[in-house]
Amino acid sequence: MSADRIDTETAHSARIYDYILGGKDYYPADQEAGDAMAREWPALPLHMRANRDFMNRAVRYLAEEAGIRQFLDIGTGIPTSPNIHEIARSVAPASRVVYVDNDPLVLALSRGLLAGKPEGRTAYIEADMLDPAAVLEAPAFRETLDLGEPVALTVIAIVHFLLDEHDAVGIVRRLLEPLPTGSYLAMSIGTAEFAPDEVGRVAREYAARGMPMRLRTLAEAEEFFTGLDLVEPGIVQVHKWRPDGTGTEVIRDEDIAMYGAVARKPS
């Protein structure tokens, strides 16, 4: 990979997320953006941590309770431990994971993830989720995942960057289509329903940096799960989805701008 493919002058959503979560893979533009957004909504770091914790709990549920051994992660972002493959393999070492992202920095930082353990397998596809065919037709997709067995499709904190013209629901359905009965969809979906003013200001900061957002209502979030069987407790704010009691932060509803849910593809 050539370093000139990475735009260090423009803030990027994955690097802003990394900065706010306390990572190290960001540039000054990302730090400036993250600081500006946190000034507009001081709960932003807590909100992002809650989203990450939801992903961890969802993956553990899928591996431990649903028995899923294959994962397709869309919009992976910069690696932050524990990653999906680490959580899944802590339950079942033979778990297979395909990560998908279109940011060259994510690809560069993910190279260390690809080695994996002999019994499992991890692959990375550089593709844009706006083009589901680019994901589904990638050699690494078919080489890594066995479509005779269930797959968990994880779409975490990404669809709020898909606008109405992108047809986010259609994209997710297209990605689910080839996955067999018994597969799962795990998503977190941005919303402004609990802190409309504050989250609206954060969205404007993103838009000012070329990252417009489409935040969704509960009814709009439900559209992603039409025809699927929701796992209890259904679609809720991410901090309310099967909390495991390990969190030490006090989280108010107005501090969270993300719905989360897990659902099974029926026969």
ABEGO torsion letter per residue (X at the ends): XBAAABBAABBBAAAAAAAAAGBABBBAAAAAAAAAAAAABAAAAAAAAAAAAAAAAAAAAAAAAAGBABBBBBGAEBBBOBBAAAAAAAABAABBBBBBBABAAAAAAAAAAAAEBAABBBBBBBBBAABAAAAAABAAAAAABBAABBBBBBBBGAAAABBAAAGAAAAAAAAAAABBBGBBBBBBBBBAAABAAAAAAAAAAAAAAGBBBBBBBAAAAAAAABGBBBBOAEBBBAAABGBAGABABBBBAAABABBBBBBBBBX
